[in-house]
Amino acid sequence: MSDDEAKEEIELDLTSSDVVTKYKAASEIVNKALQLVVSGCKPKAKIVDICEKGDAFIREQAGSMYKNVKKKIERGVAFPTCISVNNTVCHFSPMASDDTVLEENDIVKIDMGCHIDGFIAVVAHTHVLQEGPVSGRVADVIAAANTAAEVALRLVRPGKKNKDVTEAIQKVAAAYDCKIVEGVLSHQLKQFVIDGNKVILSVGNPETRVDEAEFEENEVYAVDIVMSTGDGKPKLFDEKQTTIYKRAVDKNYHLKMKASRFIFSEISQKYPIMPFSARALEEKRARLGLVECVNHDLLQPYPVLHEKPGDFVAHIKFTVLLMPNGSDRITSHPVQQLLPSISIENDPEIKAWLALGIKTKKKGGGRKKKGKRNDNLGDVEAMEEEAANGAPAQE
């Protein structure tokens, strides 16, 4: 049985059209979910309500796919919707009892993910709650994140190394007089693995080192860029703000508290692999039980980090498939019109990176179905039908 599993593991990459289809399906859902969340980000809107809408949309859309196949396919939220505002860097996805609302001119970072059969598409986007173009230092930091993402897209390609990307995005940050936020890693994605071992370090420091790695064809990456007008060294202000966790599958411990055992059993059944929000658990019991689970390393927390008040933070994340015909960025959202105070027009190195092509060769007719896609993700129907007819009868 282990030999069969190993064989299946080898086959489940982008060489399989079924795998590519599932990545694309997850990306369509998360892109539409992001669009929905951006439209809901308005002054006086409650953050928890918007997060709930994002997660509910992903669950509903993913749940409607692959329903008729004989072998059950897991699908749903791969990373809970987070809305982190202004100097808050990441992972803010509050509990139902939280009354925090958005305000005019807030800088909103939205982060979310979807998976189909464990094939993950993640995205993050920065949106300012204002009419008209974004200007000044806020525009600088968003332009820095966006430009760094565009450069990274062109450098995350077979033959290049992770250090090439690290050096390039540091150069972009410096050009905009911004700092890359420390501790942010871009991970390789694999089936049911949101934080693979091959990583891209955003910024080096003595505490954080990663192994040098070369990108290879048929790999998938979540490229994660976080920029700040501050010092880029965010702090944890309040552990109680942490609500997102992931089961550490390689850890075991006999929990002492009844509440902890109850919560951990629920987590193991409902969220055995992907990150989840404590909002999905019964709040009072979760508060009690999660602490012991975290203290004994059964759960990996995603802390809510903050730069200093008055600092501006921008976040862009996208999923890219390293296909034989070039890089395919499958998650994104249009950036607002920006009027940055700093120009990089005369920077030859950045201009050269941005001029690099993404595709290595053209393939005629490869996107014929794109115009026919509908809200039900109809281009995946053929693959679903094929899976339903050809899937082995097993559980």
C-alpha positions in Angstrom: 0.0 0.0 0.0 2.8 2.4 0.8 4.3 1.8 -2.6 1.0 2.8 -4.2 0.8 5.9 -2.1 4.4 6.8 -3.1 3.6 6.3 -6.7 0.5 8.5 -6.4 2.5 11.2 -4.7 5.0 11.3 -7.6 2.1 11.6 -10.1 0.2 14.3 -8.4 1.9 17.4 -9.9 1.3 19.7 -12.8 2.1 16.9 -15.3 -1.4 15.8 -14.6 -4.1 17.8 -16.4 -6.5 16.8 -13.5 -4.2 18.5 -11.0 -3.9 21.7 -13.1 -7.7 21.8 -13.5 -8.1 21.5 -9.7 -5.6 24.3 -9.1 -7.4 26.5 -11.6 -10.8 25.7 -10.1 -9.6 26.7 -6.6 -8.1 29.9 -8.0 -11.3 30.9 -9.8 -13.2 30.4 -6.5 -10.7 32.4 -4.4 -10.4 35.2 -7.0 -14.2 35.6 -6.9 -14.2 35.4 -3.1 -11.6 38.2 -3.0 -13.8 40.3 -5.3 -16.7 39.8 -3.0 -14.7 40.7 0.1 -13.2 43.8 -1.5 -16.8 45.0 -2.4 -17.8 44.4 1.2 -15.0 46.5 2.6 -16.8 49.8 3.4 -16.7 52.3 6.2 -18.6 51.0 9.3 -18.7 47.4 8.0 -17.8 44.8 10.7 -14.6 43.0 9.9 -15.9 39.6 11.3 -19.0 39.8 9.0 -16.8 40.3 5.9 -14.5 37.4 6.9 -17.5 35.2 7.4 -18.8 36.1 4.0 -15.5 35.3 2.3 -15.2 31.9 4.0 -18.9 31.0 3.4 -18.5 31.8 -0.4 -15.5 29.6 -0.6 -17.2 26.7 1.2 -20.3 27.0 -0.9 -18.5 27.3 -4.3 -16.0 24.5 -3.5 -18.8 22.3 -2.0 -20.7 22.4 -5.3 -17.8 20.8 -7.2 -16.9 17.1 -7.6 -20.1 16.1 -5.8 -20.8 13.2 -8.1 -17.4 11.4 -8.0 -17.2 8.0 -6.4 -14.2 8.8 -4.4 -14.8 11.6 -1.9 -12.8 14.7 -2.6 -11.9 17.1 0.1 -12.5 20.8 -0.7 -13.1 24.1 0.9 -11.2 26.9 2.8 -7.4 26.5 2.6 -6.8 29.6 4.6 -9.5 31.6 6.6 -10.3 35.1 5.3 -8.2 37.7 7.2 -8.7 41.5 7.1 -5.7 43.3 8.6 -6.0 47.1 8.8 -3.4 49.9 8.6 -0.4 49.0 10.8 -1.7 45.5 11.5 0.4 43.2 9.3 -1.5 39.9 9.0 -3.8 37.2 10.3 -6.6 39.4 11.8 -9.7 37.2 11.5 -11.7 38.0 14.7 -14.1 36.0 16.7 -17.9 36.5 16.3 -18.1 38.6 19.4 -15.6 41.2 18.0 -17.2 44.6 17.0 -14.2 46.1 15.1 -15.4 48.0 12.1 -13.6 49.5 9.0 -13.2 53.3 8.7 -12.8 55.7 5.8 -9.2 55.7 4.4 -8.3 52.4 6.1 -5.6 50.4 4.4 -7.1 46.9 4.2 -5.0 43.7 3.7 -7.2 40.8 2.6 -5.7 37.3 2.8 -7.5 34.0 1.9 -7.3 30.6 0.3 -9.3 27.8 -1.3 -8.4 24.2 -2.1 -9.9 21.5 -4.3 -8.7 18.0 -3.4 -5.9 19.6 -1.4 -4.6 21.6 -4.4 -4.4 25.1 -2.9 -4.8 28.6 -4.4 -4.1 31.5 -2.0 -4.2 35.2 -2.6 -3.7 38.5 -0.7 -4.5 42.0 -1.8 -4.3 45.5 -0.4 -7.2 48.0 -0.8 -7.6 51.5 0.5 -11.1 52.7 1.5 -11.2 55.8 -0.5 -12.5 57.2 -3.8 -10.0 58.1 -6.5 -6.3 57.5 -6.8 -4.2 56.5 -3.8 -1.2 58.9 -3.3 1.7 59.6 -1.0 3.4 57.1 1.2 0.4 54.8 1.1 0.8 54.6 -2.7 4.5 54.1 -2.2 4.1 51.0 0.0 1.4 49.4 -2.2 3.5 50.1 -5.4 6.5 48.6 -3.7 4.5 45.4 -2.8 3.0 45.2 -6.3 6.2 45.9 -8.1 8.0 43.3 -6.0 5.3 40.8 -6.8 5.6 41.5 -10.5 9.4 41.0 -10.3 9.1 37.8 -8.3 6.6 36.4 -10.8 9.3 36.8 -13.5 12.1 35.3 -11.3 10.2 32.3 -9.8 11.0 30.2 -12.9 13.0 27.0 -13.6 16.7 27.5 -13.4 16.5 30.6 -11.0 17.2 30.3 -7.3 15.3 31.4 -4.3 18.1 33.9 -3.3 17.6 35.6 -6.7 14.1 36.5 -5.7 15.1 37.6 -2.2 17.7 40.0 -3.6 15.4 41.4 -6.2 12.5 42.2 -3.9 14.9 43.8 -1.4 16.1 46.0 -4.2 12.5 47.0 -5.1 11.7 47.8 -1.4 14.8 50.0 -1.2 13.8 51.8 -4.4 10.5 52.9 -2.8 12.2 53.7 0.6 10.2 50.9 2.2 11.1 47.8 4.3 10.2 44.2 3.6 8.5 42.8 6.7 10.7 40.3 8.4 9.6 36.7 8.9 7.5 36.4 5.8 8.2 33.3 3.7 6.9 32.3 0.3 6.3 28.5 0.3 6.1 25.8 -2.3 2.6 24.3 -2.4 1.8 20.6 -2.8 -1.3 18.6 -2.3 -2.6 19.3 1.2 0.7 21.1 2.0 0.3 24.9 2.4 3.8 25.4 3.7 6.2 23.2 1.7 9.9 22.9 2.5 11.2 24.9 -0.5 10.8 28.5 0.5 11.7 32.1 -0.6 13.0 34.3 2.2 11.7 37.9 1.9 14.5 39.4 3.9 17.4 37.8 5.6 18.4 38.3 9.2 20.6 36.3 11.7 17.5 34.4 13.1 16.0 33.4 9.8 18.0 31.3 7.3 16.7 29.0 4.6 18.3 26.4 2.4 19.3 27.5 -1.1 16.9 26.0 -3.6 16.4 26.1 -7.4 12.9 26.4 -8.9 11.8 23.5 -11.1 9.2 22.9 -13.8 5.8 21.6 -12.6 6.2 23.2 -9.1 3.7 25.5 -7.5 4.5 28.5 -5.2 2.6 31.0 -3.0 4.6 34.1 -3.5 4.1 36.3 -0.4 5.2 40.0 -0.3 4.6 42.3 2.7 6.0 45.8 2.7 6.0 48.5 5.3 6.9 52.2 5.7 8.1 51.3 9.2 11.1 49.3 10.3 9.7 45.9 9.0 10.0 44.3 12.4 6.4 43.6 13.5 5.5 42.7 17.1 2.8 40.6 18.8 0.8 43.0 20.9 -2.0 40.6 22.2 -2.0 36.9 22.1 -5.8 36.9 22.5 -6.1 38.3 18.9 -4.7 35.1 17.5 -7.6 33.0 16.1 -6.0 31.0 13.2 -4.2 27.7 13.9 -3.0 24.7 12.0 -2.8 21.1 13.4 0.8 20.1 13.8 0.4 16.5 12.4 3.7 15.3 13.7 3.1 16.2 17.4 1.3 14.2 20.1 0.5 14.9 23.7 -2.1 13.7 26.2 -4.1 16.8 27.1 -5.0 17.2 30.8 -8.1 19.5 30.5 -11.4 18.2 29.4 -12.1 21.4 27.3 -8.7 20.9 25.5 -9.5 17.3 24.7 -12.9 18.2 23.4 -11.6 21.0 21.2 -8.6 19.0 19.9 -10.9 16.1 19.0 -13.2 18.5 17.0 -10.1 20.1 15.3 -8.7 16.7 14.4 -12.0 15.6 12.8 -12.9 18.9 11.0 -9.5 20.5 10.3 -6.8 17.8 10.3 -4.5 19.5 7.8 -5.5 23.0 6.6 -5.4 26.2 8.8 -8.7 27.1 10.4 -10.3 29.9 12.4 -11.2 29.4 16.0 -14.4 31.2 15.0 -15.6 27.9 13.7 -15.4 26.4 17.2 -17.6 27.1 20.2 -16.0 30.3 21.5 -15.9 29.9 25.3 -14.6 26.3 25.2 -12.2 27.2 22.4 -10.6 29.9 24.5 -10.0 27.5 27.3 -8.8 24.5 25.2 -6.7 26.2 22.5 -4.1 27.5 25.1 -3.1 24.0 26.3 -3.0 22.7 22.7 -0.7 25.5 21.6 1.5 25.2 24.8 2.2 21.6 23.9 2.8 22.3 20.2 -0.2 20.4 19.0 -1.3 23.5 17.1 0.7 26.1 15.2 -0.7 29.6 15.8 -0.7 32.3 13.1 -0.2 35.4 15.3 -1.6 38.8 14.6 1.4 41.0 14.2 1.6 44.8 14.1 4.0 47.5 13.0 4.1 50.8 14.9 0.9 53.0 14.8 1.2 55.4 11.9 3.2 52.9 9.8 1.6 51.8 6.5 1.7 48.1 5.5 0.8 46.5 2.1 0.4 42.8 1.3 0.3 41.0 -2.0 0.3 37.3 -2.4 -0.3 35.1 -5.5 -0.2 31.5 -6.5 1.9 30.6 -9.6 2.2 27.4 -11.5 5.5 26.7 -13.2 4.2 25.2 -16.4 6.3 23.9 -19.3 5.2 26.9 -21.4 6.0 29.4 -18.6 4.7 30.8 -15.3 1.0 31.0 -14.8 -0.2 33.4 -12.1 -3.6 32.0 -11.2 -4.6 34.3 -8.3 -4.7 38.1 -8.4 -6.9 41.2 -8.1 -6.5 44.6 -9.9 -4.6 47.2 -7.8 -6.2 50.7 -7.4 -4.8 53.6 -9.3 -1.6 54.7 -7.5 0.2 58.0 -7.5 3.4 57.1 -5.6 5.7 59.9 -4.5 8.7 57.9 -5.6 9.4 56.9 -9.3 11.4 53.9 -10.3 11.2 54.7 -14.0 15.0 55.4 -14.1 16.0 52.2 -12.3 17.6 50.0 -15.0 17.8 46.8 -12.9 14.1 46.9 -11.9 13.1 47.8 -15.5 15.1 44.9 -16.8 13.3 42.5 -14.4 9.9 43.8 -15.3 10.7 43.4 -19.0 11.3 39.7 -18.6 8.7 37.5 -20.3 6.5 35.2 -18.3 5.7 32.6 -21.0 8.5 30.6 -22.7 6.6 29.7 -25.8 3.1 30.3 -27.2 0.7 27.4 -27.4 -2.2 28.0 -29.8 -5.7 27.4 -28.6 -4.7 26.8 -25.0 -7.2 29.2 -23.6 -10.2 28.7 -25.9 -12.6 28.0 -23.1 -11.8 31.1 -21.0 -14.5 33.2 -22.6 -17.1 30.5 -21.9 -16.5 30.3 -18.2 -19.5 31.0 -16.0 -20.2 31.5 -12.3 -20.5 27.7 -11.9 -16.9 27.2 -13.2 -18.2 25.3 -16.2 -14.8 24.6 -17.7 -14.2 22.1 -15.0 -17.4 20.0 -15.8 -15.6 17.8 -18.2 -13.0 16.8 -15.7 -15.6 16.2 -13.1 -17.5 13.9 -15.5 -14.3 12.1 -16.3 -13.5 11.6 -12.6 -17.0 10.4 -12.0 -16.9 7.8 -14.7 -13.3 6.7 -14.3 -12.7 7.1 -10.5 -12.1 3.8 -8.7 -15.0 2.7 -6.5 -13.4 3.2 -3.1 -13.7 5.3 0.0 
